Every structure is written in C-alpha cells, then in structure tokens.
C-alpha cells in the first residue's frame, strides 16, 4: 500500500497541487487541502486502485476537498466562489475533449477537420470557411453535419440519461468503451 500511495504522490502531486493553488490562491490553504486529499487517498486506497480513470478520480477527490474547504470558510454561492465553478467547468471540458477525440477521429475527413478546427482550436466557422476556401454556409453545414455524425457515433456506442434540463447525468456503455 505504501508503494501505491508513493507512486500516486510522485505521479500526481504537482499537478493536483497546481490545480488547488490556482483555485484557492493561498499557499497555506493549498497545503491544508492537499493534506486532506492525500489523507482521503490513503483511507480509500482500495477505491482509488479500482478507479477506471485514476486522474479523473483524483480530481474528483480534489474537487470535493476544495468544496469542503469553501463550505467551511462560509463563502458565497453555497460555499463555492465563482472562480472555483469556472475551474470545474474548465476541467470537465478538458476531460470531455479528451474522451471525444477518438470518436471525432472516426468521422470522414472533412467533418473531422471541421470539428477539430472549430471546437478544439477555437476558430470561428467564418474563419474555417476562409481557411478551407469554402462558403460560410458550407462551413456551417460541414460543422453541423459533423456534429450530427459525432452524435450518431456516440449514441451507437453509449446510452445517455439526462435530466429535465438536458444535462447528462449518466452514461452507460453499449458496444464500446465510451466516455
């Protein structure tokens, strides 16, 4: 067990600490939160070892520790300041992007290119049209069709359950390893 924890510390400590420091912006609080995180990891090492995606699981522990910290500090927004929510959204977007790229890579080249450029390089559809030397409406159609084809791939692979607002609350695998 000591070796497993030492390996987690070695592989993830700097990354997790940087995330906490960026979120709480206070060295002493960062140290306290990181101590809490590794206490939780030690106490739950069996669960940690069973995690399908270790990085994602560890970030979940960190996110909860940060939330607990702010709840204890009696900050606004039910204990979570706006910048923590923004950081959480940024992290989730990064995780989702990593999970979507294998599906995007299965698309026909013109749709794959359109989605990678507009969604991952933050280039507008108008700039895409200029870059590919096609009309603006053609670029818009290509991105839209690419998203439709991506959706078809995802739905063929995974079963999504959403709440009444359309937010995904559960993902189940069908035929392949999905999100």
KEVEX-732833 format. One line per field, with one value per residue (C-alpha): residue number from 1; y negated, x negated, z negated. Coordinates in pm, 1 decimal, always signed. Each point is the difference from the previous one (the first is absolute). Layout:
// KEVEX-732833
num c(NUM;...)
v c(Y;...)
u c(X;...)
w c(Z;...)
This chain:
// KEVEX-732833
num c(1;2;3;4;5;6;7;8;9;10;11;12;13;14;15;16;17;18;19;20;21;22;23;24;25;26;27;28;29;30;31;32;33;34;35;36;37;38;39;40;41;42;43;44;45;46;47;48;49;50;51;52;53;54;55;56;57;58;59;60;61;62;63;64;65;66;67;68;69;70;71;72;73;74;75;76;77;78;79;80;81;82;83;84;85;86;87;88;89;90;91;92;93;94;95;96;97;98;99;100;101;102;103;104;105;106;107;108;109;110;111;112;113;114;115;116;117;118;119;120;121;122;123;124;125;126;127;128;129;130;131;132;133;134;135;136;137;138;139;140;141;142;143;144;145;146;147;148;149;150;151;152;153;154;155;156;157;158;159;160;161;162;163;164;165;166;167;168;169;170;171;172;173;174;175;176;177;178;179)
v c(+0.0;-244.4;+49.1;-71.3;-323.8;-103.0;+61.5;-208.0;-274.7;+13.9;+6.0;-245.8;-219.2;-293.7;+2.9;+18.1;-260.3;-240.6;+44.4;-64.1;-298.9;-152.6;+49.9;-118.1;-245.0;+36.1;+207.5;+102.0;+100.3;+189.5;+194.6;+77.4;+116.9;+216.9;+159.6;+75.6;+141.5;+242.5;+104.7;+86.2;+187.2;+200.7;+79.7;+104.8;+159.4;+305.7;-222.1;-206.1;+314.6;+111.8;-330.7;+35.2;-341.7;-77.0;-364.7;-68.2;+177.4;-200.5;-325.6;+100.0;+34.0;-336.6;-168.4;+132.3;-112.2;-349.8;-8.7;+109.5;-269.6;-275.0;+134.1;-18.8;-353.9;-106.2;-157.0;-120.4;+214.8;+282.0;+19.0;-7.2;-323.4;-73.0;+72.1;+353.9;+65.5;-132.7;+225.1;+300.3;-72.1;-36.6;+334.8;+175.8;-146.1;+126.2;+350.2;+4.7;-122.0;+281.2;+253.6;-137.2;-10.9;+377.2;-28.5;-309.0;+183.8;+260.9;-262.1;-54.0;-232.1;-316.0;+20.6;+97.1;-295.6;-243.1;+111.1;+9.6;-349.0;-164.5;+182.4;+57.2;-287.9;-258.3;-113.9;-141.2;+156.4;-314.2;+46.8;+369.5;-97.3;-225.4;+263.2;+274.6;-237.9;+84.8;-211.9;-99.5;+195.1;+298.8;-21.2;-26.8;+304.3;+198.8;-71.0;+77.4;+327.6;+89.9;-51.2;+210.8;+282.3;-26.5;+22.9;+313.4;+161.3;-85.3;+124.5;+324.5;+53.7;-142.7;-43.6;-344.8;-89.1;-367.0;-209.2;-215.9;-282.3;+218.0;+34.4;+341.4;+173.1;+354.3;+175.7;+375.0;+193.1;+193.3;+151.6;-181.9;-187.4;-343.6;-308.6)
u c(+0.0;-280.2;-148.4;+337.5;+43.9;-359.3;+56.1;+319.6;-187.7;-285.6;+226.0;+271.1;-108.6;-133.5;+293.1;+262.8;-179.2;-15.3;+374.1;+75.0;-235.4;+158.5;+344.0;-49.2;-286.6;-144.6;-311.3;+102.5;+350.2;-149.2;-222.4;+297.8;+215.2;-278.7;-48.9;+373.7;-10.7;-280.0;+161.0;+311.6;-211.5;-169.9;+331.7;+160.2;-292.8;+207.2;+253.5;-277.7;-163.7;+329.6;+61.0;+26.6;-155.2;-238.1;-57.1;+373.1;+59.1;-275.1;+136.7;+337.4;-161.7;-172.5;+321.6;+183.4;-281.0;+11.6;+378.3;-31.3;-260.6;+223.7;+304.4;-199.2;-110.9;+364.6;-62.8;+271.5;+187.1;+74.7;-364.9;-149.5;-137.3;+50.5;-361.8;+28.1;+305.7;-187.4;-298.2;+230.5;+162.8;-343.9;-109.9;+316.5;-34.6;-356.8;+102.8;+286.6;-224.0;-247.7;+282.7;+160.1;-309.7;-4.3;+359.1;-76.4;-293.9;+246.3;+187.3;-56.5;-296.2;+193.0;+222.3;-286.2;-204.1;+291.1;+70.3;-363.0;-60.5;+314.6;+32.7;-360.5;-186.2;+268.7;+24.2;+335.4;+201.0;-62.8;-376.6;+43.8;+167.0;-292.8;-255.5;+164.7;+88.7;+370.5;+310.0;+105.5;+325.7;-202.1;-220.3;+303.8;+157.9;-321.8;-30.5;+368.8;-17.6;-318.8;+174.6;+295.1;-230.7;-191.0;+328.2;+93.6;-334.7;+41.6;+359.3;-96.2;-270.4;+146.4;+337.7;+48.2;+250.2;+79.4;+197.1;+297.4;-235.3;-193.7;-308.7;-162.6;+20.9;-103.6;-187.2;+19.8;-213.9;+168.8;-237.8;-325.0;-189.8;+149.6;-29.6)
w c(+0.0;-80.8;+346.2;+165.9;-192.3;+65.1;+373.8;-2.6;-185.1;+249.9;+307.9;-102.3;-291.9;+204.0;+241.6;-274.4;-211.0;+294.5;+53.8;-368.6;-14.8;+309.2;-151.3;-359.6;+62.3;-347.7;-81.5;-351.4;+110.8;+293.8;-240.6;-224.7;+288.8;+144.7;-341.8;-13.6;+352.6;-76.9;-327.8;+202.6;+253.7;-276.6;-168.0;+328.8;+181.0;+98.7;+178.3;+154.5;+137.9;+155.0;+178.4;+378.2;+56.2;-287.1;+96.8;+20.0;-332.8;-171.3;+137.2;-145.0;-342.0;+44.3;+114.8;-306.6;-230.4;+149.2;-35.7;-363.8;-58.7;+136.4;-184.5;-321.6;+84.9;+50.3;+341.0;+237.9;+255.1;-240.3;-98.3;+349.6;+143.9;+370.8;+93.9;-142.7;+215.5;+304.6;-77.6;-37.1;+335.8;+159.5;-144.1;+114.5;+349.3;+16.0;-107.9;+250.1;+281.8;-65.7;+5.9;+317.8;+219.0;+73.0;+123.6;+206.8;+156.3;+133.6;+203.7;+372.8;+49.5;+92.6;-309.8;-225.8;+121.9;-42.7;-358.3;-108.9;+134.9;-135.9;-330.0;-107.3;+161.8;-83.1;+360.9;+110.9;+278.9;+204.6;-40.0;+82.5;+327.2;+86.8;-100.1;+206.6;+283.1;-17.0;-56.3;-349.2;+33.9;+121.6;-309.6;-226.4;+166.4;-27.5;-373.5;-57.2;+195.3;-182.0;-332.8;+116.5;+109.3;-329.4;-188.2;+198.5;-88.7;-366.9;-16.9;+175.3;-259.9;-319.0;-166.4;-150.1;-268.1;-49.1;-246.2;+94.5;+101.0;+246.6;-221.4;+25.0;-336.6;+90.3;+279.5;+58.2;+243.8;+277.3;+254.7;-67.4;-265.9;-7.4;-209.5)
